[in-house]
Amino acid sequence: MDIKTATALHRLRLISVPEALSFPALLIFGSVLSRISDIDYLMMPLGILHGILFVIYAVFLLDVWITAKWPLKKVALFFLLALLPFGGLYGDRLLKREESAGVLAARAREAARA
């Protein structure tokens, strides 16, 4: 794994957890609380925050798709995980495995060259 691929994967991992937590926060604190109480001032800031995080996630996923040359099936899985509440947490686990496997492969190539 080259440095550009590792960086793209790491960026996607960094955004996947906040994006995964922003959607349930929007659902719970924004929607539910505004329906059962007078707390409706959380909906717009949480919606904007989730929207920004989702767009950043989509851009970083596109970067990984281009840089790591992932198949469309894998990209579609990660996009689907972003649409599910807490799905990005599972996606983060998958990305962590992918990142670890890439680091181990890079170290093995370095050892073979030496």
N, C-alpha and C positions, 0 to 999 in steps of 0.2 A: 504494500500500500504506500503510495507516495504521500507527500506532505499535504498536497492540495486536497486529496480525498480524505485524509485523516482530519483535516481542518473542517471540511464541509460536514462530515459526520459528527464531529464534536459540536459544531454550531447547531445542528439539528437536534442533538441531544440536549443542549442547553435550553432551547426554546420549547422542547416537547413537554416538559413537566409544568412550567407555568401555564402553557396553553391548555394542558389537560386539566389543570385545577381551576382555570378561569371559567370554563363552561359550567361545571356544577355550581360554582359560586354564583354565576349569573342566574342559573335556574333556581337555586335555593334562596339566595338573599335578594335577588332582583324580582323574580316572578312571584314566588310563594309569599314572601313577606309583604309585597305590595298588594296582594290579594287578601291576606288575612289581617292586615293592620294598616296603619296610616304611613308606614315607612315606604315611600315610593321614590325617594330621592337617590336610592342606590341603583336603580335600573339603568339610567343613562350612563353613569361612569363605568359600571361593570360591563355594559354592552360595548362601549367604546374600547375599553381595555381588552375584552375578549376578541373583538374584531381586529384590533391592531395585532394582537398575538397570533391570531389565526392567519392573517395575511403574511406575517413574518415567517410563520411555520411553513406556509405554502411556498414562499420564495426560497427558503432554505431547503425544502424538499425538492424543488425544481433544480437547485444547485447540486444537490447530491445525485439526482437522477442524471444530470449531464456529466458531472465530475467522475462519479463512481461507475457510470454506465450501468445502472441498475435496470433490470427488465421492468417493463410496464406493470406487470403483475405485482411486483414488490412495491413499486411506487403507489399503486392503487390501494394496496393493503395499508400502507402508512397514512395515506389520505383518508381512508375509511376510519382508521383508528382515531384520527383527529376529529372526526365527526361524532364519535361516541363519547359520552361522559366518562372520564377516567381512562379512555382508550390510549391516550398518549403516555400514560404510565407504563402500560404494557409495551408500547412502542419504544419507550426509553430502555426497557430491559433488552429488547431485541437489538437496539442500536448499540448498547453496551457490549453485547456478545459480538456483534459485527466489528466493533472497534477493537476489542481484545484479540479477535482472530486475525485482524489485519496487522496489529502490532506484533503478534507472535510470528506471522508469516514474514514480516519485514526483518525481524531479528534473525530468523532462520536464513534468509537470503544474505544478510550481512555476515553471518557466521560461515556460510558456504564460500563467500568471496575471500575471506581472510585465510 
